[in-house]
Amino acid sequence: MCGIIGYIGEEEAAPILLDGLSKLEYRGYDSAGVAVYSKDQGLNVVKAKGRLEVLSRLVDGGKSVHGTVGLGHTRWATHGQPSDINSHPHVSHSGKIAVVHNGIIENYVKLKQFLISKGVAFVSETDTEVVAQMLEYYYEGDILASVAKVLARIEGSYAFGIICSDCPNQLIAARKDSPLILGFGKDCNFLASDVTAILKHTRDVCYLADGDIAVLKQDQVTIYNVDLEPIEKPHSHVDWEISAAEKGGYEHFMFKEIMEQPKAVRDTVSPRIRDGKVVLDSVNLTADYVQNLKRLYIVACGSSYHVGIVAKYTIERLVRLPVEVALASEFRYCNPLVDENTLVVVVSQSGETADTRDAMREAKRLGARTLAVVNVVGSTIAKEADDVIYTWAGPEIAVATTKAYSAQLAVMDLLTLYLGDLKGTLPAPEYDAILGGLQKLPEQIEEILSRKEDIQYYASLYFNNQSVFFIGRNLDYAIGLEGSLKLKEISYVHSEAYAAGELKHGTISLIENGTLVVALATYGTLFDKLMSNVVEVKTRGASVLALTTDSRRVQLEKETANIRPVDHIISIPDAHEILLPSLAVVPLQLFSYYVALLRGCDIDKPRNLAKSVTVE
Ligand code: M6R
């Protein structure tokens, strides 16, 4: 949550900062601000509640703020509601030091009381202002020394950008448990929460680690450890195209990313299949290790957690290994039954989700081996896990995940095959059938995307519904969880995903005339049982939109001609059962997208949310 950027160079900083912030807005978008230094104006801080465009208007696109060094911030409020005052940058009481921050200072109350007792007056409700004020409290002419003292006193997570008007030829960056990268340009240098913010200017970056402090000058960057000893860090080259993080003519990132799913799945799967086998170069599990495993945990949040639920069904079925799926925020505090015979798989698009990261650390502490499925290269989770499998989905900007989710599902399928092979539980014909099916997924997803107008039509029928239920059994239930989350997060329609057989134990009382029930009926083995549940809701007045496979559609259409158990049918191409979730999710994403569009929602930046959840 929150995006930060810093620039030091020869060009006017403000337009560069604003442009960078526009790429970071997915991290938080309730207010934004910049601090730019110039000899004439000193440290000029402009900040405003609202989207970046409000700030941009205030500073005339950056033209009214001069100076070649500065910091920018886009906020997702934690301490203090969105307001001009609570926006970053925060400045010390003399106005000499400005700070932008992503993270949470957990002991800020204690530190604030301490500073107040020393006569320091505060203007905002934020934890970050405490840092700005402390920097000045400890400042004796050497800002780096003051930073080191403050870092030693604060607890919590942070990525900081700091500027001091006494030494305006430098910016300071520091990180702990919040992402921060440095970018090395020609006659300029950058700090940023994410490479997308600086990709226009450089592809030469360095990922800071916890405890690193960096001093950026126009022509030089020095990185220090916590003891202020200079250290060397490797540079990385970012090789994806800038266009990958731009809308490219689409109205929304979410729609673009939905349409990019065939590529995301293909890029994730193809390089990992060689000579008819799954090859996971970055994973070093032995057959012995897998055969001795007692349990596998999948730990994640949100949509990544839903991937875990799908994978539980497939791994238990094909690898015959007990799988626990845990919400990362719960796993950390439930004294989990984890030891050296447990493999803990953590799934995270961003690789920075605080709960998932800390759950992984807890699993390691308990002796488990950890394997991360991550999209963002160089992210904390990717770096700290014992093994990593990257989802090659490319940058995902929309807050609602789509292509990263699909790539995660594909990785879990690869992992299932890999584990099944090592454990010897997968007969060759089934292994080959799934592998072949996985390779066909991209073209089948394309086929579904080509039918998008049908889904748009159904969205136009139901976009005004106040409540929607997604029901399914087994893998269909798992995919319903994701369909339901997509709908509520971007369209603000209340929805629930229910295991179809469980409805009659209470929730069916919510079904009334016109309630929309999306019946997920792709899973052949349980098709008839699911249809019985459909009849139950239909009898109580529900409108039923069924999602099934092309071949079952034919069967359903015959039945609906006489008894109409469903009102409408969406279908997906036939595939191996365990791969159906990868297809079924696509119409559900499109349905949510079109509903949100018709309801006039801010699709890429839904209210109250942020893409990367770096606070607990
Ligand atoms: O980056 P992560 O995969 O760890 O994020 C976890 C969730 O915050 C995320 O999946 C969230 O639920 C989605 N943005 C919803 O679309």
Boltz pocket constraint, residues with backbone or C-beta under 6 A from the ligand:
constraints:
  - pocket:
      binder: B
      contacts: [[A, 301], [A, 302], [A, 303], [A, 304], [A, 305], [A, 347], [A, 348], [A, 349], [A, 350], [A, 351], [A, 352], [A, 353], [A, 356], [A, 398], [A, 399], [A, 400], [A, 401], [A, 485], [A, 489], [A, 610], [A, 611], [A, 612], [A, 613]]
      max_distance: 6.0
